[in-house]
Amino acid sequence: MKRHCLMAGLLMVASTAGQAQVIYKTGFEANESPPYQIGDLSGQNGWMVVPGTASGTIQSDVVYSGLQAVSLIDGASFGRAQVNIATSEIFPTLRSRYSLMASSEWGTIPPEVLDRFEGQRRLEFTDAQGSPVGVEFGLLCTNIEYNGLPAGSRAWYIEVTSGEVLIDSSYHIIPGSDPFGRWYSFDLLMDMEAGLASLRVDHALRAEAEIPTSLTALSVLQLQNERWGTNPNNSEPLYFDGLFVAIPTPGTGLLMLGGAILLGGRPRRNP
């Protein structure tokens, strides 16, 4: 009985102490405040879509959860949906999640064209020196050798840049058939003190990259459908849903460990 009471107490503490400090969250739903309406994403709740030839659309035909999601189609070479976030906090850790689906034809690269395609979420920070730092994570398809990836690769990836300079990158080649036509969930954990970003795709650890330890502000959140090369005819959509950025509350893992010990078992670890 005492054991059960103590466990219940730990769960009550975990329910409050374990709550993350949410910086940004949306599922592009009509029941949010302010609501999202079916149609052009640009101009809704601070979002803008560039360039003018690209299109970002709130739609209800292809969704991961809820009733609505975003379809993003590239323009001349990219399509970018962006919302500005004003934070000046120094956070020891940051978690960013989203869900992505590439249409069945997206990333299909003609063999005669040297192209690579990227579907990604990008976070833009400022470091202690005032320099911009970008962290991108998502799906990459390349028809050429790229940063050590063989031609024809499909990969989950992280890239960290400062301006045009690549600071670090990590790629996990996807085996088997093309990863198109289904949803994937991306979960990026950034440990600022350790200087490490870890990417899980559908709960499995897929990539790790070094990040600066001096990041002081998060300013921009972007969704991107981007291609590099000479193919002018790619206009296949990417779908985005369930955006979430938060500062995890310290101590949640310790509470979970305590609960597992009281129950006589071990905490389960993701693969």
C-alpha positions as CSV (number, residue, x, y, z in Angstrom):
1,M,0.0,0.0,0.0
2,K,2.8,2.4,0.9
3,R,4.6,1.5,-2.3
4,H,1.4,2.4,-4.3
5,C,0.9,5.7,-2.5
6,L,4.5,6.7,-3.1
7,M,4.2,5.8,-6.7
8,A,1.0,7.8,-7.0
9,G,2.8,10.8,-5.4
10,L,5.6,10.5,-7.9
11,L,3.1,10.4,-10.8
12,M,1.4,13.6,-9.5
13,V,4.7,15.4,-9.2
14,A,5.7,14.2,-12.7
15,S,2.4,15.5,-14.2
16,T,3.4,19.0,-13.1
17,A,7.2,19.1,-13.1
18,G,7.3,17.0,-16.3
19,Q,5.3,19.6,-18.4
20,A,7.4,21.3,-21.0
21,Q,7.6,25.0,-21.5
22,V,6.0,25.3,-24.9
23,I,7.5,27.9,-27.3
24,Y,5.4,27.2,-30.3
25,K,2.7,24.6,-31.2
26,T,0.2,24.2,-34.0
27,G,-1.6,21.5,-35.9
28,F,-3.1,24.0,-38.3
29,E,-6.6,23.3,-37.0
30,A,-9.8,25.3,-37.2
31,N,-10.3,24.9,-33.5
32,E,-7.1,26.7,-32.5
33,S,-7.0,30.3,-31.3
34,P,-6.7,32.0,-33.7
35,P,-8.1,29.4,-36.0
36,Y,-6.6,28.2,-39.3
37,Q,-8.9,28.3,-42.3
38,I,-8.8,26.1,-45.4
39,G,-6.9,27.9,-48.1
40,D,-3.7,29.9,-48.5
41,L,-1.4,29.6,-45.4
42,S,0.3,32.9,-46.1
43,G,-1.1,35.6,-43.9
44,Q,-2.6,33.2,-41.4
45,N,-1.3,33.6,-37.8
46,G,2.0,35.2,-38.8
47,W,2.9,32.7,-41.5
48,M,4.3,33.8,-44.9
49,V,5.2,31.7,-48.0
50,V,8.0,32.6,-50.4
51,P,8.7,32.9,-53.2
52,G,5.6,34.1,-55.0
53,T,5.6,31.0,-57.3
54,A,5.5,28.7,-54.3
55,S,2.3,27.7,-52.5
56,G,1.5,26.8,-49.0
57,T,-2.1,25.6,-48.4
58,I,-4.2,24.5,-45.4
59,Q,-6.0,21.4,-46.6
60,S,-8.0,18.5,-45.2
61,D,-7.3,15.7,-47.7
62,V,-3.9,14.6,-46.4
63,V,-3.4,14.9,-42.6
64,Y,-1.4,13.2,-39.9
65,S,-3.7,14.0,-37.0
66,G,-6.7,16.2,-36.5
67,L,-8.5,17.5,-39.5
68,Q,-6.1,19.8,-41.3
69,A,-2.4,20.0,-42.4
70,V,-0.2,22.1,-44.7
71,S,0.6,21.3,-48.3
72,L,3.8,23.0,-49.5
73,I,4.8,23.1,-53.2
74,D,8.1,24.6,-54.3
75,G,8.4,27.5,-56.7
76,A,11.4,28.2,-59.0
77,S,13.8,26.2,-56.7
78,F,12.2,26.1,-53.3
79,G,9.1,26.7,-51.3
80,R,9.4,28.0,-47.8
81,A,6.7,28.6,-45.2
82,Q,8.0,30.7,-42.3
83,V,6.8,32.1,-39.0
84,N,8.8,34.4,-36.8
85,I,9.3,33.5,-33.1
86,A,10.8,36.1,-30.7
87,T,12.7,34.4,-27.8
88,S,15.7,35.7,-26.0
89,E,16.1,32.8,-23.6
90,I,19.2,30.8,-23.0
91,F,17.8,27.2,-22.8
92,P,19.9,24.2,-21.8
93,T,17.8,21.9,-24.0
94,L,15.2,22.3,-26.8
95,R,12.9,19.8,-28.4
96,S,11.3,20.2,-31.8
97,R,8.8,17.8,-33.4
98,Y,6.8,17.7,-36.6
99,S,5.3,15.2,-39.0
100,L,6.1,15.0,-42.7
101,M,4.9,13.1,-45.7
102,A,6.3,13.3,-49.2
103,S,3.9,12.6,-52.1
104,S,4.6,9.4,-54.1
105,E,6.4,11.3,-56.9
106,W,8.4,13.8,-54.7
107,G,12.1,13.2,-54.9
108,T,11.9,11.2,-58.1
109,I,15.0,12.5,-59.9
110,P,15.5,12.1,-63.6
111,P,18.9,10.4,-64.1
112,E,20.0,12.9,-66.6
113,V,19.5,15.8,-64.1
114,L,21.9,16.5,-61.2
115,D,19.5,17.3,-58.4
116,R,18.9,16.9,-54.7
117,F,15.6,17.3,-52.9
118,E,15.1,18.3,-49.3
119,G,12.0,18.3,-47.2
120,Q,12.8,19.9,-43.9
121,R,12.1,21.8,-40.7
122,R,14.5,24.6,-40.1
123,L,15.2,26.5,-36.8
124,E,17.1,29.7,-36.9
125,F,19.0,30.9,-33.8
126,T,21.5,33.6,-32.9
127,D,24.7,32.8,-31.1
128,A,26.5,34.8,-28.4
129,Q,28.4,36.7,-31.1
130,G,25.2,37.7,-32.9
131,S,25.8,35.4,-35.8
132,P,22.9,33.4,-37.3
133,V,22.9,29.6,-36.9
134,G,20.4,27.3,-38.7
135,V,19.5,23.7,-37.7
136,E,17.7,21.7,-40.5
137,F,16.3,18.2,-40.1
138,G,14.2,16.0,-42.4
139,L,14.4,14.0,-45.5
140,L,17.0,14.3,-48.3
141,C,17.1,12.7,-51.7
142,T,20.1,13.1,-53.9
143,N,21.0,12.0,-57.5
144,I,24.7,13.0,-57.0
145,E,27.3,12.2,-54.4
146,Y,26.6,14.7,-51.6
147,N,28.6,15.2,-48.4
148,G,29.7,11.5,-48.5
149,L,26.3,10.2,-49.5
150,P,26.4,7.9,-52.6
151,A,24.4,9.0,-55.6
152,G,20.8,7.9,-55.4
153,S,20.6,8.0,-51.6
154,R,17.5,8.8,-49.6
155,A,18.4,9.8,-46.0
156,W,17.2,11.2,-42.8
157,Y,19.5,14.1,-41.8
158,I,20.6,17.0,-39.7
159,E,22.6,20.0,-41.1
160,V,23.9,22.8,-38.9
161,T,25.0,26.0,-40.7
162,S,26.3,29.5,-39.8
163,G,25.5,31.7,-42.8
164,E,26.7,29.7,-45.8
165,V,29.2,27.6,-43.7
166,L,28.3,24.0,-42.8
167,I,29.3,23.5,-39.2
168,D,28.3,19.8,-38.9
169,S,26.0,17.3,-40.5
170,S,24.8,13.7,-40.0
171,Y,22.9,11.4,-42.4
172,H,21.2,8.0,-42.1
173,I,20.7,6.3,-45.4
174,I,17.2,4.8,-45.6
175,P,17.3,1.2,-46.7
176,G,14.7,-0.5,-49.0
177,S,12.0,1.3,-51.0
178,D,11.6,5.0,-51.3
179,P,10.1,6.7,-48.2
180,F,7.3,8.4,-50.0
181,G,3.5,8.3,-49.7
182,R,3.4,7.8,-45.9
183,W,3.8,10.0,-42.7
184,Y,6.9,10.1,-40.6
185,S,7.4,11.7,-37.2
186,F,10.6,13.7,-36.5
187,D,11.8,14.5,-33.0
188,L,14.9,16.6,-32.6
189,L,16.5,17.1,-29.1
190,M,19.1,19.8,-28.8
191,D,21.4,19.7,-25.8
192,M,23.0,23.1,-25.7
193,E,25.4,22.3,-22.9
194,A,26.7,19.1,-24.5
195,G,26.7,20.7,-28.0
196,L,24.7,17.9,-29.5
197,A,21.5,17.5,-31.6
198,S,19.9,14.1,-31.8
199,L,17.2,13.2,-34.4
200,R,14.7,10.4,-33.9
201,V,12.4,9.4,-36.8
202,D,9.4,7.3,-35.7
203,H,11.1,7.0,-32.3
204,A,14.4,5.5,-33.7
205,L,17.6,7.4,-33.3
206,R,18.8,8.2,-36.8
207,A,21.3,11.1,-36.7
208,E,23.4,13.2,-34.3
209,A,25.3,16.4,-35.1
210,E,27.3,18.9,-33.2
211,I,25.8,22.3,-32.4
212,P,27.2,25.5,-30.9
213,T,26.9,25.7,-27.2
214,S,26.4,29.5,-27.3
215,L,22.9,29.7,-28.9
216,T,21.0,32.5,-27.1
217,A,17.8,33.1,-29.1
218,L,15.3,31.2,-31.4
219,S,13.9,33.6,-34.0
220,V,12.5,31.8,-37.0
221,L,10.7,28.5,-37.7
222,Q,10.6,27.3,-41.3
223,L,9.1,24.5,-43.3
224,Q,10.9,23.9,-46.6
225,N,10.4,22.0,-49.9
226,E,13.7,22.6,-51.6
227,R,15.6,21.3,-54.6
228,W,19.1,22.0,-56.0
229,G,20.1,21.6,-59.6
230,T,18.5,22.2,-63.0
231,N,15.2,20.4,-62.9
232,P,12.5,23.0,-63.6
233,N,9.5,20.8,-63.4
234,N,9.3,19.5,-59.9
235,S,6.1,20.7,-58.3
236,E,5.2,17.8,-56.1
237,P,3.9,18.6,-52.6
238,L,5.3,17.9,-49.1
239,Y,2.8,17.7,-46.3
240,F,3.5,19.1,-42.8
241,D,1.5,18.6,-39.5
242,G,1.9,18.7,-35.8
243,L,4.6,21.4,-35.2
244,F,5.9,21.6,-31.7
245,V,8.9,23.5,-30.1
246,A,9.4,23.3,-26.3
247,I,11.9,23.5,-23.5
248,P,11.8,20.1,-21.7
249,T,11.4,20.4,-17.9
250,P,14.4,19.0,-16.0
251,G,13.9,16.1,-13.8
252,T,11.2,14.3,-15.8
253,G,13.6,11.4,-16.6
254,L,14.6,11.0,-13.0
255,L,10.9,10.8,-11.9
256,M,10.3,8.1,-14.5
257,L,13.3,6.2,-13.3
258,G,12.1,6.3,-9.7
259,G,8.7,5.0,-10.8
260,A,10.3,2.1,-12.6
261,I,12.5,1.2,-9.6
262,L,9.4,1.2,-7.3
263,L,7.6,-1.1,-9.7
264,G,10.6,-3.5,-9.6
265,G,11.5,-3.0,-13.3
266,R,13.7,-0.9,-15.5
267,P,12.6,2.1,-17.7
268,R,12.2,1.1,-21.3
269,R,14.6,2.8,-23.7
270,N,13.8,3.7,-27.3
271,P,15.8,1.7,-29.8
